[in-house]
Amino acid sequence: MKSQEVQQIATNAVTELVAALEAGRTETLLRYLAAMGRFHRYSLHNLLLIALQNPTASYVAGFHTWKRFGRFVRKGEKAIYILAPLVRKQENRETPEADSDCAVFGFRACAVFDYSQTEGKEMPTIGCIEGEPAEYQERLCSFVTSQGISLAFSEAIAPARGISEGGKITLLPHLSPAETFATLAHECGHELLHRQANLKEIPRRQRETEAEAVAYVVCQAIGLQTGTACQDYIQLHRGDAALLTESLERVRATASKILTAIIARQAAD
């Protein structure tokens, strides 16, 4: 396959993604956001407590919250304990006409459970990538290492599926082949686009939009079924069609570089 054909594939795929983003949020994403909005946002202190007790925890909630989601804590599961504030109303003595304020006068231990400790109705999730990357999996791994980027697998990064650390990519093991390929393409996008940059100068929403757009192009090009997964991911990070359009050339060039290595090589094999 000629480089011009690869570039055309990349251009067409990005154009399709822009159109999808312009169409608005999908029903899948709306259900996901509605569900996530019902979870509490924990303080840094409680996040540390959760991590100490269950390093792989993803979503935690109390017994009754899980019940409202149609899920139930399995018998014998060990609770994760966090601190919940004890609040009481406090009158403002200087301005009696003002509404009473709430004041924290202490804390109590509160039991919560991780998603993995429950069973029942499935939670809304962002769509996943499906298909079989076949030989392209190995080719993408080879391309990554040829760029001086080390590749590792670790459970410690959960619930993240992959992370990019400037010269090193770590993936979560035991993902499906399609999800592994898509995640690696995303993190490779970060490495090629953002490794040499001052990250403080590039907003996170731009970095995530660009990296996921690269993954979308690469996945589409090798025939994986992306559904709304990439579109939902971008919008979850507040990306949109306008932002992607501004990054169009960067995304196209980066995706073309990857595809030239893993697809154009097919003609030489």
N, C-alpha and C positions, 0 to 999 in steps of 0.2 A: 504494500500500500504506500502510495506516494505521500510526501509531507503535506502537499496541498489538499489531498483528500482527508487527511487527519485533521487539518485545520478547519475544513468545512464541517466535519462531524462535530467538532468542538463548538463552532459557531452556531450550528443548528440546535444543538442540545442546550446551550445557554439561552438562546432565543425562546425555546420551549419553556425553560424554567422561569424566565422573566414573565412570560404570559401567564404561567400558573400562579406566580406571586401576585400579579395584577388582579387575578380572579378573586382574591381574598382568602380568608382562612377556611380550611376544610372542616367538615363536620367532625372528623377525627380529632383535629387540634382543638376545636371548641369543647368537645367532651373532656379531653385531657386537661385543658386549662380550668374547666369547671371543677373537676375532681381535685386538682392540685390546690385550688383556692380554698378548699375545705381543710387542708392541712395547716397546722399551726406553724408559724415561723419562730424557731427556737433561738434563744440567745446564744452567743458564742460560748458561754459557760456550759449551757446544756448540750450544745453540739459536742463539746469536748467530753462531757460525761457520757454521751451516747457512743462516741468513738472509742472511749476506754473500755466500755462494757461490751460493745459489739462493733468491731472495726469495719465489718462489711455491711452495716445497716444502710438502707437506702431511704425508705419512707417509714417513719414511726408515728404511731398514734395510740390513743388509749383504747381500752377494751370496747367501750360503747361507740367510739368513733368508727372503729373497724366494723362494728355490727351495723351501723348505718350504711356502710358501703356494701353490705351483704357478705362480709368476710368475718371469720370467727377465729379466735386465738386457739391454736391446737392445745389439747390437754397436755400438761407437763412442761410447757414452754416457760423459760425463765424470763421474768420481766426485766426491762431496762428502766432504771430509776433516774428521773430528772427532778429538778426543783421547780415547784410551782409557787408563785407569790401568793401570800395571804393579804387580801386587800380589805380595807374598811373606809367608810366615809369619814372625812375630817372637815368640820365646819371652819370656815374662814372667819376668825374672830374680829379681824380688822374691818371687814366689809360684810356684815351679817346678811345683807340683801343678796349677796352673791350665792351662786349654787355651791353646794358642798363639793369639795375635792376628794378624790380617792387617794389614799396613802397606803404604801406597802409597810406592814408591821412585822413581817416574818416570811418564812418559807416552809413548805412541807414537801416531803418526798411524794412523787407521783409516778405511778407505774405506766409505762408505755411498751408497745411491742412493735417489732419490725415487720414489714410486709412478709418476709421469709418465714415468720413464725405463725402466719395465718393461712387460712384456706377458705375457699368459697368462690364467689363471683369474681371474675377477672376484672382487674382495674383497667380503665382506659389508658392506652399507651400510644406513643407516636408510632406510626407505621414502620415496618421493617423492610429491609432489602431482601429480595428473594432471587433464587436462581443458582447457577453453578459457575463459578469463575474459572474452573478447570485449570489449564496451564497458565492462565494470566495471574493466578495467585503467586506462583513461584517467580514469574517475570517481574511482578511489582516488587516483591521482596528483594530481588536482585537489583532492580533499579534503585531502590532506597539505599541499599548498602553501597552501591556504586557512587552515590552522592556524598559518601562519608558520614552517613547517618546510621547509628547502631540501632538494632531492633531487638526488643525484649518482650517477654510476656510476664504478667504478674497479677495475682488476685488482689494485691494491695491497693490498686487504683480504683477498685469498685466504689461507687456505682458507675464511675466513668468507664467508657468502653475503650478509650485510648487517650493518651496525653503526648504532647510534643514538648520537648525540653531543650530545643536548640542543639541539634546534633544527636539526639536520642529520641526514639519513639518507643513507647511502651503500650502494649495492647492487652486487653483483658482476655485470658484464655477461655476456651470452651464456647466461643461464639460460633454461629454457623459459618460455613465458608464464605457465603455472600456478605454477612455482616462483618467478618474479619477483613475481607477485601475492601469494603466500603469505608470502614473505620481507618484502615491503613491509608487509603487514598485521601481521606480527609486530613489525617495527620501529616501526610506527605505534602499536601497543599500548604499547611502551616509552615512546614520546614522550608519549602521552596519560596514562599511568598514573604514570610515574616521572620525567619531566623536571623537575618542580617539587619533587621529594622529595629529602631527604638520602639518597643511595644507601647510605651506611654504615649507615643504620637499617633498610634493607630487605635481607634476605639474598638472595644471587644466585639461589638455588633458587626463592624466591618470585617474583622479578622474571621469571625465565625461564618459570615455570609460568603466570603471569598473561598474559604477552605471547603465548605459544604458544596458550593457551586462546582468547584473542581471535582469533588467526589462524585457529584451527580453526572457530570460530563463523562468521566472515566467509566462509571458504572453503566451508563446508557450505551457507551460505545462498544462495550464487550457483551452487551445483551442481558444484563441483570435487570430485574423488574423492580423499579424504585417506587412505584406507586406515588403516594404523597409524602413519603418519608423525608426527603431532602427539603421539599417546600415547607413542611411543618417544622423541621429543625431550624431553618432560617428564620421563620416567623416567630418561633419560640424565643429566639435571640433578638427580636425586634428588627430584623432585617426586612427589606422590602424590595420591590422591583426597581425603584429609583436608585437605591444604593447599589444593587447588583449591576445596573446599567452603567453607573460610574466606574465600576471595577471590571467592566466587560473585557477590556483588552488584557488586563492582568490575569483574569481567570482563563481566558481563551489560550493565552500563551503558555500558562503553567500546565493546563490540561493537555495541550498539544505536545508539550515536552514529555509528559508521562506516557501519552499514547504512542508517540513516535518510538519510544523505547520498548513498549510492551506489545504493540500491534505491528508496527512496521518491521519489527524483528521477525514476525511470523513468515514474511516472504523469504528471509534469509535462512530460516531453519530448514 
